[in-house]
């Protein structure tokens, strides 16, 4: 028995000396492993009157324990000993660090769930991998709700990233993240000015003055709030949003130019089917390698296709040159070149002119995108994980309702 007990405890990494394993077997499904153990009381005397204790029966508790293979779960049939005081007649139940009182899920399982909640997985997948219910995973997550609400209003990170994301019910929520550690600082249920301002105003002005940078998209009222709440912070427009606006503006002009030609025209095909080439950096275009292009019915290369397509319109070429120049200056952090491009007098597409005007209006914040290393990629990544879990939750609800509807129709 001692050898069996030591072997099982070594494999399961259980160090409690009061737990003694005596047997094991397979359940009726021939998949679940049942380990039989006894939890002895560590009390030697009554905590109340310090009198001697005597055994007073006990009860069995089936615990879920983490396994390396979710298809072959492990259950511990644990007999918990009870003791009674010979003097005051108080009874005491044997306790262990393996499992909490009145709980049927082992603490190692809970620790594994908490660890997996930090990964890019949905709660449903985590529950399935640990042979527990979705509600158990949700319960472990909500245990930290109180801790998250106990905010330390005497500290704020020096670099913040802010954005919003859409929740399950379609509501837009505000999220704030530490730009260095990528740790979530706060998620507000609303992105309204009043709610954001009320939260950050709880921080003393001295703490808010320590914030050096705030990264955001081109949402105008975020900038107004940042200037009020963080007087010493530099506002940074996220580089992804800048490039996205440039690409969208160029694509709009490309489509307008393309629609001037017949579908059978080679110029139409150059602008329609090879649109990705125009958004590539010039240095990434393969200029030497010839390849057969089905829509053109001839050999060519990416650089020549782009050059041919831009010959369709001088305005399109000017807009392309601005797109490539500004994107390159942003990548190489060339602030001087960005300033020159913002003051260019070339004939650009209508949408690109609006984009340039927007950049000029937010000149300092746009140039800060090249001056500082911070971006909102960590915020966007966090939002994607939240959306992914929300979408899976919605999908499972839809499937459930569809199955319920099908069963109702059969009846």
Secondary structure, 3 states (H helix, E strand, C coil): CHHHHHHHHHHHCCCCCCEEEEEEEECCCCCCEEEEEEECCCCCECCCCCCEEEEEEEEEEEEEECCCCCCCCEEEEEEEEEEEECCCCCEEECCECCECCCCCECHHHHHHHHHHCCCCCCHHHHHHHCCCCHHHHHHHHHCCHHHHHCCCCCCCCCEEEEEEEECCCCCEEEEEEECCCCCEEEEECCCCHHHHHHHHCCCCHHHHCCCCEEEECCCHHHHHHHHHHCCCCEEEECHHHHHHHHHHHHHHHHHHHHCCCCCCCHHHHHHHCCHHHHHCCHHHCCCCCCEEECCCCEEECHHHHHHHHHCCCHHHHHHHHHHHHHHHHHHHCCHHHHHHHHCCCCCCCHHHHHHHHHHHHCHHHHHHHHHCCCCCHHHHHHHHHHHHHHHHHHHHHHHHHHHHHHHHHHC
